[in-house]
Amino acid sequence: MLVGASDYTDPDLPGLPAVRRTVTDLAAHFTDPDHGIVPEKHCTVLLNEGSLPRIGQTLRDVARAAEDLLLVYFTGHGLIGGGRHDLYLALSHSEYESPEFNSLEYDKLRATVLNSRAATKIIVLDCCFSGRAVTGTMAGSGTPIAQLEVTGTYVLASSPRDQVSLSPPGEDHTAFSGRLLRLLREGIVGGPEELTVLELYKRLATTMRAENLPVPRNRGTENADQTALGLNRAFAATAAAALRERQEEADQQALGGDWAGAAEALRAVVDEQTRILGAEHEDTLISRRALAHCLGGAGDPAEAARLLRPLPEVYAHLHGKDHPQTLHTRQFLAVNLGESGHRMEAVAMLRILLADRSRVLGGEHVDTLRTRHMLARNLALSGAREEAAALLRQLIAERDRTLGSNHVHTVRARKDLAALEGGARGV
């Protein structure tokens, strides 16, 4: 529940234009489908609501409905009133001199939150606790309030008990909420995957102290400070590099012959990359393809082909149908289809790939020659021995010319042709 007041009828309470933008942007973050914490239907926003009974009823309804997390966030003027110098949260129709009758008393907010069955309860107060009301501040009048604890909840206040909270001229948001939003939007480089209220508090305290702004205060019980208010948008950049290193280590493991071990390692990498970066991130795609390659090497080409089937279309969508990664993935798929017994499908796929690679790369390119070799292999194993032999003769001539007669690929093609002409079943 987000409550804010930017406009006031009492001339002694200056307007706070930044509050409107603050509340709107907070709502957008908390309901963001990728980085937020609640669906839009579970976020209640009251902006410039002057009716205390309506706010009270809405607060009670929200508190009753909450089961997991109840977060109440207020931004606006803070007023001090009554003989006990209690804290009041100013509404649009609040009176600077007498807040008791037309402002939201903090103790009532606190009691309502405490009565909620929500497992975690958080209150964020972006307002002043001391008496001062001038342009550029969010101050009320009176004596600072000290009571901030709410049993079983976490309370985050925008400034110390003896300081005002600021709404700096020229800034889109209040000082405290603006810097909180920046952390939520940009993330914390080197920080955890989830931004907990405690992590956010520590960063806010450091940032605001460095900018000579009021330093926020916090109090909490149990594990409420571990509640996440969003995913760390900077985490992906840090995690991506570490995951890329793990993928490269798995590649080396495969080169050493441990295909099964490499596949196991890559499964874990793919799972994390999919969760953090997305299934179609470039790094994730490379790892998905590497995993399929290792599974094929470990003796499971059928599973490799299953994992590879969607990838050519994904690469074509991201980079184009003639992109090297698209063409390379098509060959990986065709090879594993052939090895899993789908020879005719592999042959059909390799014929088209050979034509595309010849067109894009040229007939003598190493990748084109590799595709011709794979086509010859699958043709031979599917019974088309004469066509396979013709392709191998052409391949040997081109490799003799481009790679030399003693190159390993040339020697392999010559052996395959000899085996085929000698009546061997396989190539």
C-alpha positions as CSV (number, residue, x, y, z in Angstrom):
1,M,0.0,0.0,0.0
2,L,1.5,3.3,-1.1
3,V,0.2,6.5,0.4
4,G,1.4,9.9,-0.6
5,A,0.3,13.5,-0.4
6,S,1.8,16.1,-2.8
7,D,-1.0,18.8,-2.5
8,Y,-2.2,20.4,0.7
9,T,-5.1,22.7,1.4
10,D,-3.3,24.2,4.4
11,P,-1.1,27.1,3.3
12,D,1.3,26.3,6.0
13,L,2.1,23.0,4.4
14,P,4.0,23.6,1.1
15,G,3.2,21.4,-1.8
16,L,5.5,18.5,-2.6
17,P,5.4,17.9,-6.4
18,A,8.0,15.2,-6.2
19,V,5.7,13.0,-4.1
20,R,3.4,12.4,-7.0
21,R,6.2,11.1,-9.2
22,T,7.6,9.2,-6.3
23,V,4.4,7.3,-5.6
24,T,3.8,6.6,-9.3
25,D,7.3,5.2,-9.9
26,L,7.3,3.2,-6.7
27,A,4.1,1.5,-7.8
28,A,5.6,0.8,-11.3
29,H,8.6,-0.8,-9.7
30,F,6.8,-2.9,-7.1
31,T,4.5,-4.3,-9.8
32,D,7.1,-4.8,-12.5
33,P,6.6,-8.3,-13.9
34,D,10.3,-9.0,-14.1
35,H,11.8,-7.2,-11.1
36,G,8.9,-6.3,-8.8
37,I,7.4,-8.1,-5.8
38,V,3.6,-8.1,-6.3
39,P,1.1,-8.2,-9.2
40,E,-0.6,-4.9,-10.0
41,K,-3.9,-6.1,-8.4
42,H,-2.1,-6.4,-5.0
43,C,-0.7,-2.9,-5.0
44,T,-3.0,-0.2,-3.5
45,V,-2.1,3.4,-4.2
46,L,-3.7,6.4,-2.4
47,L,-2.4,9.7,-3.7
48,N,-3.7,12.9,-2.3
49,E,-6.5,11.2,-0.5
50,G,-7.8,13.7,2.0
51,S,-10.4,11.5,3.8
52,L,-9.0,10.0,6.9
53,P,-11.9,7.5,7.3
54,R,-11.3,6.3,3.7
55,I,-7.6,5.8,4.2
56,G,-8.2,4.0,7.5
57,Q,-10.7,1.6,5.9
58,T,-8.4,0.9,3.0
59,L,-5.5,0.3,5.3
60,R,-7.6,-2.2,7.4
61,D,-8.8,-4.0,4.2
62,V,-5.2,-4.3,2.9
63,A,-3.9,-5.4,6.2
64,R,-6.6,-8.1,6.5
65,A,-6.0,-9.4,3.0
66,A,-2.2,-9.6,3.2
67,E,-0.8,-13.1,4.0
68,D,2.8,-13.1,3.0
69,L,4.0,-9.5,2.9
70,L,2.4,-6.3,4.0
71,L,4.3,-3.3,2.9
72,V,3.0,0.2,3.8
73,Y,4.9,3.1,2.3
74,F,4.2,6.7,3.1
75,T,5.7,9.8,1.6
76,G,4.7,13.4,2.4
77,H,4.9,15.8,5.3
78,G,5.4,14.5,8.8
79,L,3.7,16.4,11.6
80,I,4.1,16.3,15.4
81,G,1.1,17.0,17.6
82,G,-0.7,16.3,20.8
83,G,0.5,16.4,24.4
84,R,2.8,13.4,23.8
85,H,4.3,14.8,20.6
86,D,3.0,11.9,18.6
87,L,3.9,11.5,14.9
88,Y,1.2,12.1,12.3
89,L,1.4,11.5,8.6
90,A,0.0,14.5,6.8
91,L,-2.9,14.1,4.3
92,S,-4.1,16.6,1.7
93,H,-6.5,18.2,4.2
94,S,-4.3,18.0,7.3
95,E,-3.7,21.1,9.4
96,Y,-0.3,22.1,10.3
97,E,-1.2,23.4,13.7
98,S,-3.7,20.6,14.6
99,P,-2.9,17.3,12.9
100,E,-4.7,15.2,15.5
101,F,-8.1,15.4,13.7
102,N,-7.2,15.1,10.1
103,S,-3.9,13.3,9.7
104,L,-3.0,9.6,9.9
105,E,-1.7,8.9,13.4
106,Y,1.3,6.7,13.2
107,D,0.3,4.7,16.3
108,K,-2.9,3.8,14.5
109,L,-1.0,2.8,11.4
110,R,1.3,0.7,13.6
111,A,-1.5,-1.0,15.4
112,T,-3.3,-1.9,12.1
113,V,-0.1,-3.4,10.7
114,L,0.5,-5.4,13.8
115,N,-3.0,-6.9,13.6
116,S,-2.3,-8.2,10.1
117,R,-1.8,-11.9,9.7
118,A,0.9,-11.2,7.1
119,A,4.1,-13.2,7.8
120,T,6.3,-10.1,7.2
121,K,5.3,-6.5,7.8
122,I,7.3,-3.5,6.6
123,I,6.7,0.2,7.1
124,V,8.6,2.8,5.1
125,L,8.3,6.4,6.2
126,D,9.6,9.1,3.9
127,C,8.8,12.1,6.1
128,C,10.2,14.3,8.8
129,F,10.3,13.7,12.5
130,S,11.2,17.1,13.7
131,G,9.6,20.5,13.3
132,R,10.4,22.5,10.3
133,A,8.2,23.5,7.3
134,V,9.9,25.5,4.6
135,T,10.2,25.1,0.8
136,G,12.4,22.3,-0.1
137,T,11.8,20.3,3.1
138,M,9.1,17.9,4.3
139,A,9.0,19.1,7.9
140,G,6.2,19.5,10.3
141,S,6.4,21.3,13.6
142,G,7.1,20.2,17.1
143,T,9.3,17.7,18.9
144,P,11.0,14.7,17.3
145,I,9.3,11.3,17.7
146,A,11.4,8.4,19.0
147,Q,9.0,5.4,18.7
148,L,9.8,3.5,15.5
149,E,9.7,-0.1,16.5
150,V,6.8,-2.3,15.3
151,T,7.0,-5.7,16.8
152,G,7.4,-8.4,14.1
153,T,8.0,-5.9,11.4
154,Y,10.7,-3.8,9.8
155,V,10.6,0.0,9.8
156,L,12.7,2.1,7.5
157,A,12.7,5.9,8.2
158,S,14.1,8.5,5.8
159,S,15.9,10.6,8.4
160,P,17.1,10.6,12.0
161,R,14.8,11.7,14.8
162,D,16.3,15.2,14.9
163,Q,16.5,15.9,11.2
164,V,14.1,16.8,8.3
165,S,13.7,14.7,5.2
166,L,14.4,16.6,2.0
167,S,12.7,17.1,-1.4
168,P,15.5,18.8,-3.3
169,P,14.5,21.3,-5.9
170,G,14.9,20.0,-9.5
171,E,14.8,16.3,-8.5
172,D,11.9,14.1,-9.8
173,H,11.6,12.3,-6.4
174,T,12.1,13.0,-2.8
175,A,15.7,12.7,-1.6
176,F,15.2,9.4,0.2
177,S,12.8,7.7,-2.2
178,G,14.6,8.9,-5.2
179,R,17.8,7.2,-4.1
180,L,15.9,4.1,-3.1
181,L,14.3,4.0,-6.6
182,R,17.7,4.4,-8.2
183,L,19.0,1.3,-6.4
184,L,15.9,-0.6,-7.3
185,R,16.1,0.4,-11.0
186,E,19.9,0.2,-11.5
187,G,20.8,-2.5,-9.0
188,I,23.9,-2.8,-6.9
189,V,27.0,-3.9,-8.7
190,G,28.6,-6.8,-6.8
191,G,25.4,-7.1,-4.6
192,P,23.2,-10.1,-4.1
193,E,20.7,-11.5,-6.6
194,E,17.8,-10.1,-4.5
195,L,17.8,-6.6,-2.9
196,T,16.7,-7.1,0.7
197,V,15.5,-4.2,2.8
198,L,18.6,-4.6,4.9
199,E,20.9,-4.4,1.8
200,L,19.0,-1.4,0.5
201,Y,19.2,0.3,3.9
202,K,23.0,-0.1,4.1
203,R,23.5,1.2,0.6
204,L,21.1,4.1,1.2
205,A,22.9,5.0,4.4
206,T,26.2,5.1,2.7
207,T,24.9,7.0,-0.3
208,M,23.1,9.7,1.6
209,R,25.9,10.2,4.1
210,A,28.3,10.7,1.2
211,E,25.9,13.3,-0.3
212,N,25.5,15.1,3.0
213,L,21.8,14.2,3.2
214,P,19.8,13.0,6.2
215,V,20.9,9.4,6.9
216,P,18.0,6.9,7.2
217,R,17.3,4.9,10.3
218,N,15.9,1.4,10.6
219,R,14.6,-1.0,13.2
220,G,13.5,-4.6,12.7
221,T,12.8,-7.9,14.4
222,E,13.2,-11.5,13.4
223,N,14.1,-12.0,9.7
224,A,12.0,-9.2,8.3
225,D,15.1,-7.4,7.1
226,Q,15.8,-10.2,4.7
227,T,12.6,-9.5,2.7
228,A,13.4,-8.7,-0.9
229,L,12.0,-5.6,-2.5
230,G,13.2,-6.5,-6.0
231,L,15.7,-8.3,-8.0
232,N,19.2,-6.8,-8.3
233,R,19.3,-5.5,-11.9
234,A,23.1,-5.3,-11.8
235,F,23.4,-8.9,-10.6
236,A,23.2,-10.3,-14.1
237,A,26.3,-8.5,-15.3
238,T,28.3,-9.9,-12.4
239,A,26.8,-13.3,-12.6
240,A,27.2,-13.5,-16.4
241,A,31.0,-13.3,-16.2
242,A,31.2,-16.0,-13.5
243,L,28.8,-18.3,-15.4
244,R,30.7,-17.8,-18.6
245,E,33.9,-18.9,-16.9
246,R,32.1,-22.1,-15.7
247,Q,30.9,-22.8,-19.2
248,E,34.4,-22.4,-20.6
249,E,35.7,-24.8,-17.9
250,A,33.1,-27.3,-18.9
251,D,34.2,-27.0,-22.5
252,Q,37.7,-27.8,-21.5
253,Q,36.4,-30.8,-19.5
254,A,34.8,-32.1,-22.6
255,L,37.9,-31.6,-24.7
256,G,39.6,-33.7,-22.2
257,G,37.2,-36.5,-22.9
258,D,34.9,-36.2,-19.9
259,W,31.7,-35.7,-21.9
260,A,29.3,-36.8,-19.1
261,G,31.0,-34.6,-16.5
262,A,31.0,-31.6,-18.8
263,A,27.3,-32.2,-19.5
264,E,26.5,-32.3,-15.8
265,A,28.4,-29.0,-15.2
266,L,26.7,-27.4,-18.2
267,R,23.2,-28.3,-17.0
268,A,23.8,-26.4,-13.8
269,V,25.2,-23.4,-15.8
270,V,22.2,-23.4,-18.2
271,D,19.7,-23.5,-15.3
272,E,21.3,-20.5,-13.7
273,Q,21.8,-18.6,-16.9
274,T,18.1,-19.2,-17.8
275,R,17.0,-17.9,-14.5
276,I,19.3,-14.9,-14.3
277,L,19.9,-13.9,-17.9
278,G,16.9,-15.5,-19.7
279,A,16.6,-18.5,-22.0
280,E,17.5,-16.5,-25.1
281,H,20.4,-14.6,-23.8
282,E,23.5,-15.1,-26.0
283,D,25.5,-16.7,-23.2
284,T,22.6,-19.0,-22.3
285,L,22.2,-20.1,-26.0
286,I,25.9,-20.9,-26.2
287,S,25.7,-23.0,-23.1
288,R,22.5,-24.8,-24.3
289,R,24.3,-25.7,-27.5
290,A,27.4,-26.8,-25.6
291,L,25.3,-29.0,-23.3
292,A,23.7,-30.7,-26.3
293,H,27.1,-31.3,-27.9
294,C,28.4,-32.9,-24.7
295,L,25.3,-35.1,-24.4
296,G,25.9,-36.3,-28.0
297,G,29.6,-36.9,-27.1
298,A,28.5,-38.9,-24.0
299,G,26.4,-41.2,-26.1
300,D,22.9,-39.6,-26.0
301,P,22.4,-37.9,-29.4
302,A,18.6,-38.2,-29.1
303,E,18.6,-35.9,-26.1
304,A,21.1,-33.7,-27.7
305,A,18.8,-33.4,-30.8
306,R,15.8,-32.6,-28.5
307,L,17.7,-29.8,-26.8
308,L,18.9,-28.4,-30.2
309,R,15.6,-28.4,-32.1
310,P,14.4,-25.0,-31.0
311,L,17.8,-23.3,-31.2
312,P,18.1,-22.6,-35.0
313,E,14.8,-20.7,-35.0
314,V,15.9,-18.7,-31.9
315,Y,19.2,-17.8,-33.5
316,A,17.5,-16.9,-36.8
317,H,15.1,-14.6,-34.9
318,L,18.0,-12.9,-33.0
319,H,20.7,-12.7,-35.7
320,G,19.2,-13.8,-39.0
321,K,19.0,-17.1,-40.9
322,D,22.5,-16.6,-42.5
323,H,24.3,-15.7,-39.3
324,P,27.2,-18.1,-38.5
325,Q,25.7,-19.1,-35.1
326,T,22.4,-20.0,-36.9
327,L,24.2,-22.1,-39.5
328,H,26.5,-23.7,-36.9
329,T,23.5,-24.7,-34.8
330,R,21.8,-26.2,-37.7
331,Q,24.8,-28.5,-38.3
332,F,24.9,-29.5,-34.7
333,L,21.2,-30.5,-34.9
334,A,21.6,-32.4,-38.1
335,V,24.6,-34.4,-36.8
336,N,22.8,-35.5,-33.7
337,L,19.6,-36.3,-35.6
338,G,21.7,-38.6,-37.8
339,E,23.4,-40.2,-34.9
340,S,20.1,-40.9,-33.1
341,G,18.8,-42.8,-36.2
342,H,17.0,-40.1,-38.1
343,R,19.3,-40.3,-41.1
344,M,16.8,-39.1,-43.7
345,E,15.8,-36.1,-41.7
346,A,19.5,-35.3,-41.2
347,V,20.2,-35.7,-44.9
348,A,17.4,-33.4,-45.8
349,M,18.6,-30.8,-43.3
350,L,22.3,-31.1,-44.4
351,R,21.4,-30.7,-48.1
352,I,19.8,-27.3,-47.4
353,L,22.6,-26.3,-45.0
354,L,25.2,-27.2,-47.7
355,A,23.5,-24.9,-50.2
356,D,23.2,-22.1,-47.6
357,R,26.8,-22.3,-46.5
358,S,28.0,-22.5,-50.1
359,R,26.0,-19.3,-50.9
360,V,27.0,-17.4,-47.7
361,L,30.6,-18.7,-47.2
362,G,31.7,-20.1,-50.5
363,G,32.2,-23.7,-51.6
364,E,35.8,-23.9,-50.2
365,H,35.1,-22.5,-46.8
366,V,36.1,-24.9,-44.0
367,D,32.5,-24.9,-42.6
368,T,31.1,-25.7,-46.0
369,L,33.5,-28.6,-46.4
370,R,32.6,-29.9,-43.0
371,T,28.9,-29.9,-43.9
372,R,29.7,-31.7,-47.2
373,H,31.5,-34.4,-45.1
374,M,28.6,-34.8,-42.7
375,L,26.2,-35.1,-45.6
376,A,28.3,-37.8,-47.2
377,R,28.5,-39.7,-44.0
378,N,24.7,-39.7,-43.5
379,L,24.1,-40.5,-47.2
380,A,26.4,-43.5,-46.9
381,L,24.7,-44.8,-43.7
382,S,21.3,-44.3,-45.2
383,G,22.2,-46.4,-48.3
384,A,23.0,-43.7,-50.9
385,R,26.6,-44.9,-51.3
386,E,27.2,-43.6,-54.8
387,E,26.2,-40.1,-54.0
388,A,28.2,-40.3,-50.8
389,A,31.3,-41.4,-52.7
390,A,30.9,-38.6,-55.2
391,L,30.7,-36.0,-52.4
392,L,33.8,-37.4,-50.8
393,R,35.8,-37.3,-54.0
394,Q,34.8,-33.7,-54.4
395,L,35.7,-33.0,-50.8
396,I,39.1,-34.6,-51.1
397,A,39.9,-32.5,-54.1
398,E,39.0,-29.3,-52.4
399,R,40.8,-30.2,-49.2
400,D,43.9,-31.2,-51.1
401,R,43.8,-27.7,-52.7
402,T,42.9,-25.7,-49.6
403,L,44.3,-27.6,-46.7
404,G,46.9,-29.9,-48.3
405,S,47.0,-33.7,-48.7
406,N,48.5,-34.4,-45.3
407,H,46.0,-32.3,-43.3
408,V,44.0,-34.4,-40.8
409,H,40.6,-33.5,-42.4
410,T,41.9,-34.5,-45.9
411,V,43.3,-37.7,-44.6
412,R,40.0,-38.5,-42.8
413,A,38.0,-37.9,-46.0
414,R,40.3,-40.1,-48.0
415,K,40.0,-42.9,-45.4
416,D,36.2,-42.6,-45.5
417,L,36.1,-42.8,-49.3
418,A,38.4,-45.9,-49.2
419,A,36.2,-47.6,-46.7
420,L,33.1,-46.8,-48.7
421,E,34.6,-48.0,-52.0
422,G,35.9,-51.1,-50.2
423,G,32.4,-52.1,-49.3
424,A,32.4,-51.0,-45.6
425,R,29.0,-50.2,-44.3
426,G,30.0,-47.2,-42.3
427,V,32.1,-44.1,-43.1
